[in-house]
Amino acid sequence: MTTRDEADLADFLIVDDFVEPAREALDPKAFAYVSGGAGGELTIADNIAAFTRRRLRPRVLRGFPEVDLRTTMLGREVSFPVALAPTGFNRMAHDEGEVAVTRAAAAAGIVHCCSTFSTRTIEHVGEAADRPWFQLYASYERSVTESLVARAEAAGYQAVAVTVDLPVVGYRDRELRSHVEIPSEFFANMNPDLHGELADVVMHETDQGLSWEDIDRIRAATSMPVVLKGILTAEDARIAVEHGVDGIMVSNHGGRQLDRSIAALDALEEVVEAAGDSCEVYLDGGVRRGVDVVTALALGARAVFVGRPYLYALAVAGEAGVARCIEILREETANALHLMGAATANDLSRDQVIP
Ligand SMILES: Cc1cc2nc3c(=O)[nH]c(=O)nc-3n(C[C@H](O)[C@H](O)[C@H](O)COP(=O)(O)O)c2cc1C
């Protein structure tokens, strides 16, 4: 595992600068796990392409000397509207795992959403963190689901994000070809006897028949706000609102589930419209630059989440790497916002993005 000092990290100027060093630092299976996705990885490519094909209409002479990046997510102030998406098994990337990730997020004043499949326990991460969100993979056993949610609430988590786009694990060519296996000690929150190929273990622990009634049950079991992660259509957004959710994360799981599903950014507007003022809408998938952040905000996202960028940074330099990744995104976002002529995210408007 490479360790890099701060001076060295200053040479990383964009988050993609971490990709090649991460490939060198990780064994090929771990790199396949982090970087890969479903099928021919068309959706992975499309998540990025959806941002790069948009063009922006900057406004000028707005008369503010500096931008204010602060916003709120479910009522909590964050220093800028980027958060860290839940990713499983962070010790595949670095020994410090989720603790490094959550500490970097806390130091930067942003949200970290910790996965059910974290390699440190809910409580361990909760102690190192500042009100993280808990990403829930509902178990086929209701009591297990309820206990996970109760543990997160007791450990001071702010919200629960239920992942709804994994009734089955996507057909992930690269993971399957390289036989990615997860060591049993990496299942910090679950049955200690688990081990084996990733898709098998994930399927063993999750509910393949999750439904809207389960969402009602989860809402009733906790006083934490509930966010649904993995909505891509106005139809489902409307049902989510009817079920009283507090937030919707527009996401295709970083292209790891249904290959050829719509790019996250392309789904954003219809979900924003369907959600209206009923709940907050976030986006993840393909966010790599400050201009991506600003594009999503202009189209109605309250905030965006990033996944792979911080995992590559974690692989390269642990907590310091994640901190540098966040800092790059913050600087780029401030720069892009200012150049769009917006003093705050609220000053951005939809007509500043050409479809
Ligand atoms: C290695 C890896 C593991 C992931 N594990 C989870 C998980 O445990 N739960 C979940 O809801 N999403 C998981 N995701 C999806 C992310 O939360 C997020 O949707 C995705 O990474 C965003 O796309 P991006 O990587 O392009 O930023 C994972 C993504 C990656 C790359």
The ligand as a MOL file (V3000), in Angstrom:
LIG
                    3D

  0  0  0     0  0            999 V3000
M  V30 BEGIN CTAB
M  V30 COUNTS 31 33 0 0 0
M  V30 BEGIN ATOM
M  V30 1 C -16.8730 -0.4130 -4.8500 0
M  V30 2 C -18.2860 0.0770 -4.7000 0
M  V30 3 C -19.0780 -0.4570 -3.7140 0
M  V30 4 C -20.3990 -0.0070 -3.5650 0
M  V30 5 N -21.1360 -0.5020 -2.5370 0
M  V30 6 C -22.3850 -0.0010 -2.3310 0
M  V30 7 C -23.1390 -0.4150 -1.1940 0
M  V30 8 O -22.6710 -1.1860 -0.3600 0
M  V30 9 N -24.3960 0.0920 -1.0730 0
M  V30 10 C -24.9310 0.9660 -1.9720 0
M  V30 11 O -26.0820 1.3920 -1.8060 0
M  V30 12 N -24.2260 1.4050 -3.0230 0
M  V30 13 C -22.9770 0.9370 -3.2240 0
M  V30 14 N -22.2420 1.4130 -4.2820 0
M  V30 15 C -22.8040 2.4430 -5.1640 0
M  V30 16 C -22.4640 3.8520 -4.6570 0
M  V30 17 O -23.1810 4.1570 -3.4860 0
M  V30 18 C -22.8100 4.9290 -5.6890 0
M  V30 19 O -24.1420 4.7640 -6.0980 0
M  V30 20 C -21.8990 4.9380 -6.9150 0
M  V30 21 O -20.5850 4.5830 -6.5830 0
M  V30 22 C -21.9060 6.3300 -7.5370 0
M  V30 23 O -21.2260 6.3420 -8.7350 0
M  V30 24 P -19.7000 6.8540 -8.9200 0
M  V30 25 O -18.8460 5.7220 -8.4090 0
M  V30 26 O -19.6130 7.0730 -10.3660 0
M  V30 27 O -19.5240 8.1210 -8.1110 0
M  V30 28 C -20.9180 0.9660 -4.4470 0
M  V30 29 C -20.0970 1.4980 -5.4340 0
M  V30 30 C -18.7930 1.0720 -5.5770 0
M  V30 31 C -17.9320 1.6970 -6.6260 0
M  V30 END ATOM
M  V30 BEGIN BOND
M  V30 1 1 1 2
M  V30 2 1 2 3
M  V30 3 2 2 30
M  V30 4 2 3 4
M  V30 5 1 4 5
M  V30 6 1 4 28
M  V30 7 2 5 6
M  V30 8 1 6 7
M  V30 9 1 6 13
M  V30 10 2 7 8
M  V30 11 1 7 9
M  V30 12 1 9 10
M  V30 13 2 10 11
M  V30 14 1 10 12
M  V30 15 2 12 13
M  V30 16 1 13 14
M  V30 17 1 14 15
M  V30 18 1 14 28
M  V30 19 1 15 16
M  V30 20 1 16 17
M  V30 21 1 16 18
M  V30 22 1 18 19
M  V30 23 1 18 20
M  V30 24 1 20 21
M  V30 25 1 20 22
M  V30 26 1 22 23
M  V30 27 1 23 24
M  V30 28 2 24 25
M  V30 29 1 24 26
M  V30 30 1 24 27
M  V30 31 2 28 29
M  V30 32 1 29 30
M  V30 33 1 30 31
M  V30 END BOND
M  V30 END CTAB
M  END
